[in-house]
Amino acid sequence: MKRLMTLLLSLVVVAMTAAQAFAADTIGTVDYDKLVRSYTKAQLFSDDMKSKEAELEKMRAEFVKQIRETKAKQPNNPVAVDQLQKDLEEKLQTQLNAYRSFQESQAKALETEMNNAIEGVAKSKSLSVILAKQTVFVGGTDITNDVLSRLNAQPVSK
């Protein structure tokens, strides 16, 4: 009888521990796509990148035009045309590298800001696990709007 009571008591303790562990792992969800679409700073970044891409395309078109004109003006001087093409390609590549570097650093900064906001909201709501909303079929506390509110409340600087 004493063994039975000890076994039952052990089972109760294990069950209570499991219930506490389950309660400690509260799950939240966040729609990352919605964050990117609705975060003001992310939209400004996207618009800025489109503008910079247009500038690069305009530069490329101008360089192509210059090369054509040089070929037409100096048909017997392929060395000058080749040198011009090489110089313009180097300038374009330099601009493209600067664009990519800027894009990567800004994207990383935005991602860090969004992740920090997610972590902050999760902590304030006592959520220990945050999953992408698209991966959760049922359940979880959606914190997307709370995260957006926190992000969009920050001052936007360019």
N, C-alpha and C positions, 0 to 999 in steps of 0.2 A: 504494500500500500504506500509505503514511504517512497519507493521508487517511482510509482505511478504519479504521485504528487510532485516529485522532483522533475519528472519528465513533462508533466503538464505546465508547471511553472516555467521550465525552460522554453517550451513552445510559446507561451504567452510573451516571454521576454523577446524571443526571436521575432514574433509577429509584431510586437510594438516597435522594435528596432526597424523592421522592414517598413512599417507604416510611416515612421518618422523619416526614413530615407526617401521614401516615395514622396512625402509631403515636401521635403527639402528640394527636390528636383521639380520645380515648377517650370513649365515650358511656355515660352513666348514665341511669337512668329513675327516676321517683318517681311514686307513686300519690297525687296531691294529695287526692283524695276520702278515701282511707284516713287520711291525716294529719289531716284535719278531723274524721273520725269517731273517731279513736283518741287524739288529743292531749288530755290531761286538761284543760288550760287552755281549749281550744276548746270542750270539752263544758261546762265551767263557764260560759263565756261564753254558749253557746246556752241553757242552763238559766236564766241570769240574764235574758236577753232575753225568754224565754217568760214569766217571772215579771213583768217590767216591762210586757209586752203585756197580761197579765191585769189588772194594776193599772190600766192605761189604759182597758181595756174596762169595768172595774168603775166607774171614775170617770165614764165616758161614760154608763153605765146610771143612775148616781146623778143625774147632771145631767138626763137625760131625765125621770126620776121627779120631780125638783124642778120642772121646767117644767110637767109635767102637773098636779102639785098646785097650783101657782100659778095655772094656768088655771082649775082647778076652784074655788079659793078666791076668785079675783078675775075672774070671767067678764066683767065690765063694764070692766076696766082692761087693755086690750091693750097699752098703752104699758109698763106694769110688766112684763108677760110678755115683751115684745120686749126690754126692757132686761136682764132676767134672762137670757134666752136669749143675748143678745150677750155678756154678762159671762162666762157659763159656757163659751161657745164659745171666747172668748179664753183663759180658763184652760186649757181642754183643748188648744188649739193650742199654748200655751206649753209645756205638759208634753210634747206630741207632738214639738215641735221639740227640746226637751232630750233626749228619748229618742233621736231620730234622730241628733243630734250625738254623743251618747255611743256609740251603736251604731257609727257610722262610725269614730270615733276608736279604739275597741276593736278593731274588725275590721281596721283598718289596722295597729295594733300587732301583732295576731296574725299577720297576713300577713307583716310584717317579720320577726318571730321565726322563722316557718317558713322564709322565704326565706334568712335568715341561717344557719339550721341546715342547709338543703340545700347552701348554698355551702360551709359548713364541712366537711360530710361529703364533698362532691365534691372539695374540695381535699385532704383527708386520704387519699382513695383515688386521687388523681391523675387525676380525671375532668375533662375540659375542656368537655364538653357534657352538659347535663342536659335531658332531654325528659320530657314527660308520658307516663307509662306507657301510657295509653290510645291514644297516637298511634304507638306502636312495635309493629310486628307481631312482629319477631324480633330478638333480640340486645339488647345493652345490659346494664349492670350495675344491677340493681334495688337502690336505696339506701333505699327507704321505711322499712324496719325500723330501719336505722341512724339515720335522721333522727328517727324516733319515739323511739328510745332517748335520743337527745341532747335532744330537746324535753322529754320526760317526766322527765328527770333534773334539770331546772331546778326550783327551788322555786316553788311556786304561791302567789301573794299576791293578795288581793282588794282 
